[in-house]
Amino acid sequence: MNPEVFVLFIPITAIIMIGLVKIARLWSPGHQGQGGPGMKQLEARLETVEQEIAGLQHELSETHERLDFAERLLAQGRETKRLGEP
């Protein structure tokens, strides 16, 4: 091969390898680079959102229970009216 071809491959290969090293560092579990504190804040916000969603799910289940209770009361009232109307 021509030596000029090797001269072109060296910087291209270096750029690709530097990019791969950066990607590997970002994907590594113990990465504490520039995104470290931001990642902690993001995790804290995510935990807060998860807690709020759990609270909303609890409130929704209580609301469903109350609705079921109200429907049963209304149904009982209708049944008594039907039974009393011969």
C-alpha positions in Angstrom: 0.0 0.0 0.0 0.9 3.6 -0.5 2.4 5.4 2.6 0.1 8.3 2.0 -2.9 6.0 2.7 -1.5 5.1 6.1 -1.1 8.8 6.9 -4.8 9.3 6.3 -5.8 6.3 8.4 -3.8 7.4 11.5 -5.9 10.5 12.3 -9.2 8.8 11.3 -8.4 5.8 13.6 -7.4 8.1 16.4 -10.7 10.0 16.2 -12.7 6.8 16.2 -10.8 5.4 19.2 -11.1 8.6 21.2 -14.9 8.5 20.5 -15.1 4.9 21.6 -13.2 5.6 24.8 -15.6 8.5 25.6 -18.6 6.3 25.0 -17.2 3.5 27.1 -16.6 6.0 30.0 -20.2 7.3 29.8 -21.6 3.8 29.8 -19.4 2.6 32.7 -21.4 2.2 36.0 -18.8 4.0 38.1 -18.5 7.1 35.9 -18.2 10.2 38.0 -17.4 12.7 35.3 -19.0 16.1 34.8 -22.5 14.6 34.9 -22.0 13.2 38.5 -23.7 15.9 40.5 -26.3 16.4 37.8 -27.1 12.7 37.9 -27.6 12.8 41.6 -30.1 15.6 41.3 -31.8 13.8 38.5 -32.1 10.7 40.6 -33.4 12.7 43.5 -36.1 14.3 41.3 -37.0 10.9 39.9 -37.4 9.5 43.4 -39.6 12.4 44.3 -41.8 11.9 41.3 -42.1 8.2 42.1 -43.2 9.0 45.6 -45.8 11.4 44.3 -47.1 8.9 41.8 -47.4 6.3 44.6 -49.4 8.8 46.7 -51.7 9.6 43.7 -52.2 5.9 43.2 -53.2 5.5 46.8 -55.6 8.4 46.6 -57.1 7.0 43.4 -57.7 3.6 45.0 -59.4 5.3 48.0 -61.6 7.2 45.6 -62.5 4.0 43.8 -63.5 2.4 47.1 -65.7 5.4 48.0 -67.3 5.3 44.6 -68.0 1.6 45.0 -69.5 2.3 48.4 -71.7 5.1 47.1 -72.9 2.9 44.2 -73.8 0.1 46.6 -75.8 2.6 48.8 -77.7 3.8 45.7 -78.4 0.3 44.5 -79.7 -0.7 48.0 -82.0 2.3 47.9 -83.4 1.4 44.5 -83.9 -2.2 45.6 -85.9 -1.2 48.6 -88.1 1.0 46.5 -88.7 -1.9 44.0 -89.5 -4.3 46.8 -91.9 -1.9 48.4 -93.9 -1.2 45.2 -96.2 -4.2 44.7 
